Amino acid sequence: MDSIARSGGRRFGTAVAHGIGNENSGSVANTKYAELVKSECGLVVPENAMKWQAIRPSPDRYDFSQMDTIVRWAKANDMDVRGHVLLWHRPEWFPDWLNTYDFGTSPASEAGHILSEHIRLVTERYADTIVSHDVVNEAIDHGTNRPIETSLSRAMGSPEAVMDLAFHSARENLPNAQLVYNDYMSWEPAHSSHMTAVLRLLEGFKKRGTPVDALGIQSHIEIMEVDPVTGVSPYREREWRKFLDEVTGMGYRLLITEFDVKDKALPADIATRDRLVAEYTRRYFDVMMDYDSMLDDILVWGMVDQYNWLQYFDPSKRADGLEVRGTPYSSDYQAKPMREALAQALKRT
């Protein structure tokens, strides 16, 4: 699919794991999975290997082994790499030491040093490899629709101060890279307020001169319920187009960074389920490809059902206990109708 995407001026890729100590995974150490990735993708993104928990186990110690494994594999196979993520701005995804850190008598200065040093070391290490980074991930609370408070934001005075520093630090070290704010707002009705909050955040970046180039749209789209009359999962296309119009109207580019489909409300029958997942995929990309001139890379969050995160994400688990079929390939590595829907969408340039 990457060759199709390249003809339209973008790349197609997937998340991968490092595989250290666990070759039976969606990782570069799993030979069968790695061969599939090489055949379909030109771009990979680390699923977890670049997050703070993996890279920075303590304030004064870094461990790049997991991320280095992915980068070496990508280079050996002539594949590009996206960076994910320099700052996941949520306490539950901070390492424990950062949540309890004593910032001393000059908390803003100390917090700023910890953040900027982290970004400098990570971006410098992969400067010759990564040209598109998710700098900040999921900074909006879905319940309050406000930026999330963390130990860093309390020390520095506000979440916005933390995010601005993250982007400025990334730009200082990577003057030509694409710097992305990444979040999970989507076209389902439950995301309406989250979309508005993300727009406010992006507007704030513009007003403050924060160097953000693009919005990463995770696109974990949901079939969590089905309308009994239409037989279709509810989505708000008009509202979603208005959101995308406002984002691109501010000059931000778009990426689809983590695509998959939650099939919780669909019947157990595999043929029926796969057909409806592909149809929902097609509907979504019919909208997204209308923004062709502003849409860059497209990535799925795993190529094979067995290794997709939805299998262990409780809100997405099926009541019948069956495997979620939300990726382009089944667990026995057979292409599904979703794969064809994606390929057809990529041809729309």
NUTORLUM-78094 format. One record per residue (C-alpha): residue in one letter; x, y negated, z negated. Coordinates in steps of 0.05 Angstrom, whole numbers, plus 5000, padded with zeros to 4 digits. Last residue first. Example, Ala and Ser with C-alpha at 12.3 -4.5 7.8 and 13.67 -1.06 7.14 Angstrom:
S527350214857A524650904844
END
This chain:
T489347685106R484248225091K488648855099L489948855024A482448945012Q482349565056A488149865018L484749714951A478250044973E482150644999R485650734932M479050664896P476351244938K481351694902A488251924923Q490152584891Y495752584840D492753134795S491052604743S487052234796Y490051664836P487750934848T486350794774G480050754731R477751474724V476751484649E477552204625L471452534597G469552494524D462052454539A461651784502R466951504548K472851124520S473350394540P472250074472D477150574441F483250444485Y486551134489Q484751344560L484350614581W491950574577N492750934644Y497451534642Q492452084660D488851644710V494851554756M497450904787G498350474725W496149774708V495049564780L498848994811I497248474863D502347934879D500547244905L493646934915M493146194934S492346265010D488346905002Y483146604956D477546964993M481547574975M479247524903V471847534920D471748134966F476748424917Y471548464862R466148764907R471049284934T473149484864Y465849564844E464750004905A470950414889V468550524818L461650724845R464551234893D469251524840R463451604791T459051944842A464452434863I466452564791D459652714763A459852454691P455351854704L457851134699A457250694638K464350784612D467750674679K473050154659V476649954722D484049784733F488049174754E493748894711T497048284745I492448004797L496247364812L493646664825R496945994841Y495645374800G494644714835M489044434791G484144604846T486645324843V484145384772E477745004785D476045414846L477646054809F472745864754K467345664804R468446334840W467446704774E461046314759R458246494828E460347224822R457347344754Y457748084739P452748594714S454249334728V449949564785G444150054786T439649484810V433749634764P437049984704D442849484703V449049874686E453449804625M460949834609I462949794682E468749334667I474348984704H481349014674S483048444721Q489348174687I488747504721G495647174718L494946424726A500546074763D506045554762V506345324689P511544794675T508244414617G507143694640R502743534580K496543384622K497643994666F498644464607G492444184574E488244314636L490745034636L488545114563R481744804576L480845274636V482745864591A477445654541T472145614595M473946304620H473446584549S466546284543S464146664605H467647324589A461647704563P458047574630E463247984669W467447604719S474147644683M478347334628Y484247784611D490147304606N496947144636Y500346454639V505546514694L512346204709Q514846334780A522346284780N526445724811P529145354750L530045994709N533645814645E530745124635R524045364664A523645924613S525145454556H519944954581F514845504586A516045774516L516545074486D509744904515M506845544487V509345424417A507144694416E500244904442P499545414386S500144834336G504644544282M511344894295A511445334233R504045494236S504645624311L510546104301S507046504246T501146564292E494746174306I490746374367P488445844417R480845754413N475146154443T472946344373G471547074387H475947194448D481946854415I486046524469A493546624475E493147244518N500247274547V505446724552V511446744599D508947264647H515047214691S516247204766V523347184795I526147794758T532548124783D538447644783A535847284721Y534947934683R539747824625E539047074629T531447124621V531847564560L537347174524R534246494538I527146714520H529446984453E533746374438S527845914454L523146284407I527846364348H530445644355G523445354359A521445734296E527545464259S526444754281A519044764264P520345094197S525644614172T525944814098G525845554110F522445934167D521246544123Y518947094171T512947514153N509547554222L516347554256W519048144216D512848554232P514048514307F508748064340W503248424377E498148394321P500047664310R497947464381H501847014428W504947544472L511347154488L516547324541V512247864572H512148194622G517348034675R516048264746V520948734781D522548854855M524149534885D530249754924N530250454894A536650384855K534649684835A528049924807W531250494769R536550034738V531049534719I526750064686T532450354645D534749644626M527849514597Q528250104550S535449984529F534849234517D535349274441Y536448604407R538548484335D538747844294P531447724277S529748474278P526948984327R527648504385I526848854453A521449374440Q517049004390W518248354428K515348614493M519848794551A518949554548N511449544541E508349644611P514549414648V512549124716V513949454783L514149194854G514649514923C509350024911E506050614946S511451124962K516150914907V510650934855L508551624878E515751874873A516351584803Y510051954781K512752614806T519652504777N517252264708A523351864684V520751234718S514751284673G507351414674S508551944622N511152654612E518352424612N517952204540G524552094503I526251484545G520651454597H521350714611A513950594626V511250324692A506149794711T504349774784G505849424849F503449094913R507148494941R504747884978G505447555047G499647895081S504048395118R507348515051A500748765022I500149295076S507249525065D505949534990M500050005000
END
